[in-house]
Amino acid sequence: MEPTPTKPAAPAHGENPDRERAGELLSRLVLTADEAAAVLAVSADTIKNLHRVGALPGIKVGRHRRWRVSDVRAFVEGLESGVS
């Protein structure tokens, strides 16, 4: 008889796996659109739209677009101060 698969344990009260992942991502230098989206709790399309309108600068790495963690932080600080 094969063992029954078990579900992953639910996070303990007060733990937020999304927040923990965002903290891990912020320790890197550059982020993909999906990673930047996870940090800001928005969609990857929103990240790309913010870049397209000039609100969130990005860089090219080969053929791919990446976002510097420092630019993502500056974007958030601009939101906090009312400048975007």
N, C-alpha and C positions, 0 to 999 in steps of 0.2 A: 504494500500500500504506500502511495506517495504522500509526502507531507503536504498539508494544505498551505497554500501561500498565505502569508500574513501581510496585512496592510502596514505601511510605515507608521511609526508612532506619531501621534499628533504633537505639535509643539507644546511645551509646558506653558502654563499661564504666564503671560507677559513677554514671551519670546515671539519674535517676528522674523521668520526666515527671510522674507524679502529685504528687510532692513539689514540683516546680517550679510546677505549677498551684496547689497549696495555698498556696505563698508569694505568688503573684500575688493570690489571693483575699483573703489576710489584709491586703493593702494597702488594702482597701475598708472602708467603715464598716458596711455591713449585707450579709448573705448570704441567699440563698434556702435552702430546705431541702436542695436538691440540692448547693448550694455548701458549706453547713455540713457536709453528709455527706462531701463530698470531703475537706474539711480534716481531719475526724476519722476518716476511713477506715471509715465505717459507712454504712448505708442512710438514705435520706431518711425512711423510716418510723421508724427509730430516733430521728432528730432530733425528729420529731413526737411520738413517745412520751415522750421526755425532757422535751419542753415540757409535754405533757399532765399528767405527774406532778409538774411544778414543778422539775425538776432543771436545766432550761435555759430561762431566760426568753426570750421573743420579743416583738416589737412588731408592731402592725398598721400597714401602710402601704397606705392605701386599703382594698381588700378582701383584701389579701394579708398573709400572715405573713412576717416577716423576723427574722433573728437578728443581733444586734450582734456584731461581731468581738470586742469587749471581753468580751461575755458568753461567747462560745465559749472565749476564752483563760482566763477565770475558771473555767469548767467544767473545763478541762484541769488548771489549777493545783490545783483542788479534788481531782481524781483523784490528782494527784501527792502531795498532802499527806494523802490518805486520807479527805477529806471530800467527799461527793457528795450 
